[in-house]
Amino acid sequence: MNPTVTAFRVGLARGRIELRQLFTAAPDLIGQFLTPAIALAVLYLIRDRDYADTGMSIAELALPGLIGSIVAFNGLFAITNVLVLDREDGTLLRAKTVPKGMISYFVGKIVASAGSVCAQVVVVLAVGAVIIGGSAFDGPGAWAGFAGIMLLGLLATLPAGAILGGVLEGPRATFLLTVPLMGLVAISGIFYPLTALPGWLQGVAQAFPIYWTGLGMRSVLLPPEAVSVEIGGSWRYPEMVGVLGGWASAGLVIAPIVLARMARHESGSSMATRRDKAMQRAF
């Protein structure tokens, strides 16, 4: 059998194992669902507050954006964090010593990261539909649109996360990364329409996939009249596909280059250097 095909199969199996471990360990489960649970609790408390004259509550308008932010934020951050940590503890170096081990390693991480995001989305969507309502799945087309937005959102963010994981060094760097990412979530119209922000902030938000993934989720989960609160009173599907597709295309081209460079430079001496730097920071 072709060694590359075998490596892909091993990677898929590795991803499934990591997902099973992720969802059977209490600390990991808490880490996965604590923030979405807090967000859902807040939305539940404001479920009776209407937004302007839309006839919909703030919570109903925000729920699809929350789902979009889970896709985009975790697509970026989850794989970034795991790549940085695996370089620190030697996991990546061990994978490098196995023939085609880097292929199976990266396939496994992509499967685990995407599977984790999908599980969070399913749980938040199901719980949100029960305690908040407002979702308007009106047939197979809506479900297909939902799946398409999820796929496009993951393609736009997972490669970008892999690039960040390939260039950042140390857990401190990934911790600092959460600050700008949370800032992007705050200005991306997740919990209130983007039209409420100043024009220059609207422009910044529209350059990144978090806003467009949230917009896509609103377009398939909310009734048609909800479009009145969006920019230009439109879901702007061509722009949505263009921006998310642009991020996906750029990421899929750049990520393999960055990851290959990272793998080439990974060695016992580089790992020891990082450990020494970490010890110096600690003392």
Phi, psi and chi 1 to 4 in degrees:
 res  aa     phi    psi   chi1   chi2   chi3   chi4
   1 MET       -  146.2 -177.1  177.3  -68.5      -
   2 ASN   -58.0  127.4 -172.3  -56.1      -      -
   3 PRO   -59.1  -34.9  -22.9   33.0      -      -
   4 THR   -67.0  -41.5  -58.3      -      -      -
   5 VAL   -62.6  -42.2  173.9      -      -      -
   6 THR   -60.6  -41.5  -58.7      -      -      -
   7 ALA   -62.9  -39.5      -      -      -      -
   8 PHE   -63.8  -41.8  -92.2   93.7      -      -
   9 ARG   -64.7  -41.4  -67.2 -179.7   61.3 -177.1
  10 VAL   -63.1  -40.1  171.4      -      -      -
  11 GLY   -62.9  -42.0      -      -      -      -
  12 LEU   -62.1  -43.0  -68.4  173.8      -      -
  13 ALA   -64.4  -39.7      -      -      -      -
  14 ARG   -64.0  -41.0  176.3  175.0 -176.4  153.6
  15 GLY   -61.7  -41.7      -      -      -      -
  16 ARG   -64.2  -40.8  -70.0 -165.4  -62.8  -91.4
  17 ILE   -63.2  -44.1  -67.7  170.4      -      -
  18 GLU   -64.6  -37.4  -70.0 -171.4   10.2      -
  19 LEU   -64.7  -42.6  -83.5  174.8      -      -
  20 ARG   -62.4  -41.8 -174.9  165.8   61.7 -113.1
  21 GLN   -64.9  -38.9  -67.3  174.2  -20.9      -
  22 LEU   -61.8  -40.4 -179.8   66.7      -      -
  23 PHE   -96.3   10.5  -68.1  113.6      -      -
  24 THR  -120.2    3.0   54.0      -      -      -
  25 ALA  -109.9  121.8      -      -      -      -
  26 ALA   -57.3  -46.7      -      -      -      -
  27 PRO   -59.3  -39.5  -23.7   35.1      -      -
  28 ASP   -68.1  -39.0  -69.8  -26.5      -      -
  29 LEU   -63.4  -41.7  -81.8  174.6      -      -
  30 ILE   -62.8  -43.9  -67.4  172.3      -      -
  31 GLY   -62.1  -34.3      -      -      -      -
  32 GLN   -73.2  -40.2  -71.0  -74.6  -54.4      -
  33 PHE  -113.2   -3.0  -68.6  103.0      -      -
  34 LEU   -64.3  -50.9  179.3   59.3      -      -
  35 THR   -63.6  -47.1  -59.4      -      -      -
  36 PRO   -59.5  -36.0  -24.9   34.7      -      -
  37 ALA   -65.5  -41.5      -      -      -      -
  38 ILE   -63.5  -43.9  -66.7  172.7      -      -
  39 ALA   -62.1  -42.3      -      -      -      -
  40 LEU   -64.3  -38.2  -78.5  172.9      -      -
  41 ALA   -62.8  -41.7      -      -      -      -
  42 VAL   -63.8  -45.1  172.3      -      -      -
  43 LEU   -63.7  -35.9  -66.3 -177.7      -      -
  44 TYR   -62.7  -38.5  176.7   76.1      -      -
  45 LEU   -69.0  -24.6  -66.5  175.3      -      -
  46 ILE  -109.8   20.8   59.9  174.4      -      -
  47 ARG   -65.6  -19.3   67.8 -168.6 -176.5  -77.0
  48 ASP   -98.6    4.2  -64.8  -34.7      -      -
  49 ARG   -95.5  115.9  -61.5 -176.5 -176.8 -179.9
  50 ASP   -78.1  149.9  -69.5  -18.1      -      -
  51 TYR   -97.3  114.1 -180.0   80.6      -      -
  52 ALA    49.1 -131.3      -      -      -      -
  53 ASP  -112.4   31.4   56.5   -6.2      -      -
  54 THR   -78.0  -18.0   61.3      -      -      -
  55 GLY    78.2    5.3      -      -      -      -
  56 MET  -120.1  150.7  -60.0 -172.3   68.0      -
  57 SER   -79.1  160.3   73.3      -      -      -
  58 ILE   -59.5  -37.8  -63.1  173.8      -      -
  59 ALA   -65.0  -41.2      -      -      -      -
  60 GLU   -64.5  -38.3  -70.4  172.6  -18.0      -
  61 LEU   -70.9  -31.8  -71.8  170.5      -      -
  62 ALA   -84.1  -26.1      -      -      -      -
  63 LEU   -57.5  -48.7  178.9   60.9      -      -
  64 PRO   -61.5  -36.7  -21.6   33.7      -      -
  65 GLY   -64.3  -38.0      -      -      -      -
  66 LEU   -60.5  -43.2  172.7   62.0      -      -
  67 ILE   -64.0  -42.3  -67.1  171.1      -      -
  68 GLY   -62.5  -38.4      -      -      -      -
  69 SER   -68.1  -32.9   71.6      -      -      -
  70 ILE   -62.9  -44.2  -70.5  172.3      -      -
  71 VAL   -61.9  -51.6  174.6      -      -      -
  72 ALA   -73.2  -47.6      -      -      -      -
  73 PHE   -64.6  -49.4 -178.4   89.7      -      -
  74 ASN   -71.6  -31.4  -72.9  -65.4      -      -
  75 GLY   -59.8  -38.9      -      -      -      -
  76 LEU   -75.1  -49.3  -83.0  166.7      -      -
  77 PHE   -83.1  -37.9 -173.6   74.5      -      -
  78 ALA   -60.0  -50.0      -      -      -      -
  79 ILE   -73.8  -30.7 -163.8  164.9      -      -
  80 THR   -59.6  -49.5  -59.8      -      -      -
  81 ASN   -62.9  -43.3 -169.7   49.9      -      -
  82 VAL   -70.9  -35.2   76.5      -      -      -
  83 LEU   -65.5  -42.8  -77.7  174.9      -      -
  84 VAL   -63.5  -45.9  170.3      -      -      -
  85 LEU   -65.7  -39.0  -68.0  177.5      -      -
  86 ASP   -70.3  -26.7  -76.7   -4.3      -      -
  87 ARG   -71.3  -35.3  -73.0  163.5   68.1 -167.7
  88 GLU   -69.0  -41.1  -69.6  -68.9  -47.6      -
  89 ASP   -95.2    3.2   66.4   11.1      -      -
  90 GLY    91.5   -0.6      -      -      -      -
  91 THR   -59.8  -44.2  -60.2      -      -      -
  92 LEU   -64.8  -39.2 -169.1   62.3      -      -
  93 LEU   -64.3  -40.4 -177.7   59.2      -      -
  94 ARG   -65.2  -39.1  -70.8 -168.4  -66.9  -88.4
  95 ALA   -63.2  -33.8      -      -      -      -
  96 LYS   -66.3  -27.9 -176.2 -179.1  176.8 -179.6
  97 THR   -77.0  -13.3   63.1      -      -      -
  98 VAL   -92.1  136.6  178.7      -      -      -
  99 PRO   -55.6  127.8  -26.7   35.0      -      -
 100 LYS    58.5   19.9  -58.7  -68.2 -176.5 -179.6
 101 GLY   -66.0  -30.8      -      -      -      -
 102 MET   -68.1  -34.3  -64.7  -55.6  -65.2      -
 103 ILE   -64.5  -49.8  -65.9  176.8      -      -
 104 SER   -64.7  -34.5   59.8      -      -      -
 105 TYR   -62.5  -51.5  170.6   83.1      -      -
 106 PHE   -67.8  -38.3  -71.7  126.0      -      -
 107 VAL   -61.0  -44.3  169.8      -      -      -
 108 GLY   -61.6  -41.2      -      -      -      -
 109 LYS   -67.6  -38.7  -66.3  -54.5  177.2 -175.6
 110 ILE   -65.5  -44.0  -69.9  170.3      -      -
 111 VAL   -62.3  -45.3  169.4      -      -      -
 112 ALA   -65.1  -43.1      -      -      -      -
 113 SER   -66.7  -47.0  -62.2      -      -      -
 114 ALA   -64.9  -40.4      -      -      -      -
 115 GLY   -64.6  -39.0      -      -      -      -
 116 SER   -62.8  -44.7  169.9      -      -      -
 117 VAL   -62.0  -45.4  171.2      -      -      -
 118 CYS   -61.8  -40.3  -69.8      -      -      -
 119 ALA   -63.8  -42.7      -      -      -      -
 120 GLN   -61.6  -42.8  -70.7 -176.5   61.6      -
 121 VAL   -62.8  -44.5  166.7      -      -      -
 122 VAL   -61.9  -44.5  168.9      -      -      -
 123 VAL   -65.9  -46.7  171.3      -      -      -
 124 VAL   -64.4  -40.9  170.5      -      -      -
 125 LEU   -63.3  -45.0  179.2   61.5      -      -
 126 ALA   -66.2  -47.5      -      -      -      -
 127 VAL   -66.4  -42.5  174.2      -      -      -
 128 GLY   -62.6  -38.8      -      -      -      -
 129 ALA   -63.3  -33.0      -      -      -      -
 130 VAL   -78.0  -47.1  171.8      -      -      -
 131 ILE   -92.7  -16.6   67.6  173.9      -      -
 132 ILE  -119.3  -44.7  -64.0  170.5      -      -
 133 GLY    78.3 -166.0      -      -      -      -
 134 GLY    93.7  -16.3      -      -      -      -
 135 SER   -70.9  145.9  -62.4      -      -      -
 136 ALA  -130.6   59.0      -      -      -      -
 137 PHE   -71.2  111.5  -82.1  121.1      -      -
 138 ASP  -113.4   24.1   55.7    1.5      -      -
 139 GLY   147.6 -178.5      -      -      -      -
 140 PRO   -58.2  -33.0  -23.1   32.8      -      -
 141 GLY   -60.9  -40.6      -      -      -      -
 142 ALA   -66.5  -41.6      -      -      -      -
 143 TRP   -65.1  -40.0  -74.4  103.0      -      -
 144 ALA   -64.6  -40.1      -      -      -      -
 145 GLY   -63.6  -40.8      -      -      -      -
 146 PHE   -60.9  -46.9  177.6   78.5      -      -
 147 ALA   -64.4  -38.6      -      -      -      -
 148 GLY   -65.3  -41.7      -      -      -      -
 149 ILE   -65.4  -41.3  -66.4  -62.2      -      -
 150 MET   -60.1  -46.3  -90.4 -156.9   66.7      -
 151 LEU   -63.4  -45.4  177.2   60.8      -      -
 152 LEU   -65.8  -38.8 -163.0   53.2      -      -
 153 GLY   -63.0  -41.2      -      -      -      -
 154 LEU   -68.6  -39.6  -72.7  172.1      -      -
 155 LEU   -65.3  -29.9  -74.0  174.4      -      -
 156 ALA   -78.3  -24.1      -      -      -      -
 157 THR  -111.3  -36.3   54.0      -      -      -
 158 LEU   -60.5  -47.2  -78.5  173.5      -      -
 159 PRO   -62.4  -37.5  -23.7   34.6      -      -
 160 ALA   -62.9  -39.7      -      -      -      -
 161 GLY   -63.9  -38.2      -      -      -      -
 162 ALA   -65.1  -38.0      -      -      -      -
 163 ILE   -63.8  -46.2  -66.8  169.7      -      -
 164 LEU   -61.6  -41.9  -70.0  171.7      -      -
 165 GLY   -64.3  -25.9      -      -      -      -
 166 GLY   -81.0  -19.9      -      -      -      -
 167 VAL  -110.7  -24.5  -61.6      -      -      -
 168 LEU   -79.8  149.0  -65.2  177.2      -      -
 169 GLU  -128.1  125.4  -68.6 -169.8    3.1      -
 170 GLY    90.9  145.5      -      -      -      -
 171 PRO   -57.8  -29.1  -22.9   32.9      -      -
 172 ARG   -61.7  -37.8 -176.5 -179.0  179.2 -175.4
 173 ALA   -65.2  -41.4      -      -      -      -
 174 THR   -70.0  -33.2   55.6      -      -      -
 175 PHE   -63.0  -44.3  174.2   76.5      -      -
 176 LEU   -66.0  -27.2  -66.0  175.8      -      -
 177 LEU   -64.5  -27.8  177.7   64.7      -      -
 178 THR   -64.1  -26.7   60.3      -      -      -
 179 VAL   -64.1  -55.9  177.0      -      -      -
 180 PRO   -65.3  -32.6   19.3  -30.9      -      -
 181 LEU   -65.6  -43.0  -74.6 -178.8      -      -
 182 MET   -65.7  -34.1  -68.0  -56.0  -66.3      -
 183 GLY   -63.1  -40.2      -      -      -      -
 184 LEU   -64.5  -40.6  -80.9  176.7      -      -
 185 VAL   -59.9  -41.6  170.9      -      -      -
 186 ALA   -64.0  -32.2      -      -      -      -
 187 ILE  -103.2   11.5   66.2  169.4      -      -
 188 SER  -100.5   17.1  -68.4      -      -      -
 189 GLY    68.9   27.1      -      -      -      -
 190 ILE   -73.9  -47.2  -61.6  -57.0      -      -
 191 PHE  -105.4   -0.6  -62.2  106.3      -      -
 192 TYR  -161.0  154.6   46.0   82.0      -      -
 193 PRO   -59.5  143.4  -24.3   34.0      -      -
 194 LEU   -63.1  -25.1 -164.3   65.7      -      -
 195 THR   -64.0  -13.9   49.4      -      -      -
 196 ALA   -79.2   -9.3      -      -      -      -
 197 LEU   -96.2  158.9  -64.5  176.0      -      -
 198 PRO   -59.1  153.8  -20.6   30.8      -      -
 199 GLY   -56.6  -40.3      -      -      -      -
 200 TRP   -68.2  -33.6   69.2  -86.4      -      -
 201 LEU   -70.3  -35.3  -85.9  179.9      -      -
 202 GLN   -59.1  -41.5  -66.4 -178.3   28.1      -
 203 GLY   -64.2  -41.8      -      -      -      -
 204 VAL   -61.9  -47.6  172.1      -      -      -
 205 ALA   -60.1  -38.9      -      -      -      -
 206 GLN   -73.9   -6.6  -69.0  174.9   77.2      -
 207 ALA   -84.2  -10.2      -      -      -      -
 208 PHE  -119.1  157.4  -65.9   92.2      -      -
 209 PRO   -73.3  -16.1   20.9  -29.8      -      -
 210 ILE   -62.2  -47.1  -64.6  177.5      -      -
 211 TYR   -61.0  -47.0  164.3   72.1      -      -
 212 TRP   -69.9  -33.2  -65.3  101.7      -      -
 213 THR   -66.6  -41.8  -52.3      -      -      -
 214 GLY   -63.5  -41.2      -      -      -      -
 215 LEU   -61.8  -42.6  178.4   66.0      -      -
 216 GLY   -61.7  -41.4      -      -      -      -
 217 MET   -64.6  -39.3  -71.7  -60.9  174.4      -
 218 ARG   -64.4  -35.7  -70.9 -168.0  -66.7  -85.0
 219 SER   -66.6  -28.5   73.9      -      -      -
 220 VAL  -101.2  -18.8  -63.6      -      -      -
 221 LEU  -100.2  -22.4  -69.8  175.4      -      -
 222 LEU  -102.5  157.1  -65.1  177.9      -      -
 223 PRO   -64.4  157.5    8.7  -12.8      -      -
 224 PRO   -55.4  -34.6  -24.8   33.9      -      -
 225 GLU   -67.3  -16.3   56.6  -91.1   21.9      -
 226 ALA   -66.7  -16.5      -      -      -      -
 227 VAL   -64.3  -15.2   74.3      -      -      -
 228 SER   -63.5  -22.4   62.0      -      -      -
 229 VAL   -92.9   -1.4  -58.1      -      -      -
 230 GLU   -88.4  165.4  -58.8  -66.1  -16.7      -
 231 ILE   -60.4  126.8  -65.8  175.4      -      -
 232 GLY    70.0    8.0      -      -      -      -
 233 GLY    59.9   34.3      -      -      -      -
 234 SER  -142.9  151.2  168.7      -      -      -
 235 TRP   -78.6  -14.1  -63.6  121.9      -      -
 236 ARG    51.4   55.6  -60.7 -168.0  -68.2  163.3
 237 TYR   -60.0  -42.5  -71.4  113.5      -      -
 238 PRO   -60.0  -43.7  -24.7   35.1      -      -
 239 GLU   -65.3  -38.9  -66.2   92.4  -27.7      -
 240 MET   -60.2  -50.0 -177.2 -166.9  -52.2      -
 241 VAL   -65.5  -37.6  173.0      -      -      -
 242 GLY   -64.0  -47.0      -      -      -      -
 243 VAL   -69.7  -49.2  174.2      -      -      -
 244 LEU   -63.8  -40.2  -68.1  177.2      -      -
 245 GLY   -65.4  -35.9      -      -      -      -
 246 GLY   -64.8  -44.5      -      -      -      -
 247 TRP   -62.5  -42.2  -86.8   82.7      -      -
 248 ALA   -63.8  -46.0      -      -      -      -
 249 SER   -62.9  -47.4  -60.4      -      -      -
 250 ALA   -62.4  -43.0      -      -      -      -
 251 GLY   -64.4  -41.4      -      -      -      -
 252 LEU   -69.0  -24.0  -69.5  170.8      -      -
 253 VAL   -82.3  -44.5  169.8      -      -      -
 254 ILE   -80.6  -37.9  -62.2  172.0      -      -
 255 ALA   -57.1  -47.2      -      -      -      -
 256 PRO   -59.9  -35.1  -24.1   34.8      -      -
 257 ILE   -65.9  -47.3  -61.2  172.2      -      -
 258 VAL   -64.7  -43.4  172.7      -      -      -
 259 LEU   -67.9  -37.7  -66.1  175.7      -      -
 260 ALA   -64.1  -41.2      -      -      -      -
 261 ARG   -63.7  -42.2  177.6 -177.9  176.7  -82.0
 262 MET   -60.8  -43.8  177.6 -173.4   69.9      -
 263 ALA   -64.8  -39.0      -      -      -      -
 264 ARG   -62.9  -36.7  -75.3 -163.4  -55.3  -90.1
 265 HIS   -88.5   -2.0  -71.9   82.0      -      -
 266 GLU   -80.9  123.7 -165.5   63.0   22.5      -
 267 SER  -154.3  172.2   63.6      -      -      -
 268 GLY   -62.6  -37.2      -      -      -      -
 269 SER   -69.2  -39.2   59.5      -      -      -
 270 SER   -67.4  -36.5   62.6      -      -      -
 271 MET   -65.5  -40.6 -177.7  178.8  168.5      -
 272 ALA   -64.9  -37.7      -      -      -      -
 273 THR   -62.8  -44.4  -60.0      -      -      -
 274 ARG   -63.2  -38.6  -71.6 -164.4  -60.2  -90.2
 275 ARG   -65.2  -40.4 -175.4  173.2   60.2 -113.9
 276 ASP   -63.8  -41.5  -69.0  -18.2      -      -
 277 LYS   -63.1  -39.9  -70.7 -178.4  178.6  178.0
 278 ALA   -64.3  -39.6      -      -      -      -
 279 MET   -65.3  -38.0  -66.8  -65.5  -69.5      -
 280 GLN   -64.9  -40.4  -70.0  172.9    5.3      -
 281 ARG   -65.6  -35.0  -71.7 -165.4  -61.7  -93.0
 282 ALA   -70.2  -29.1      -      -      -      -
 283 PHE  -110.8      -  -66.3  101.4      -      -
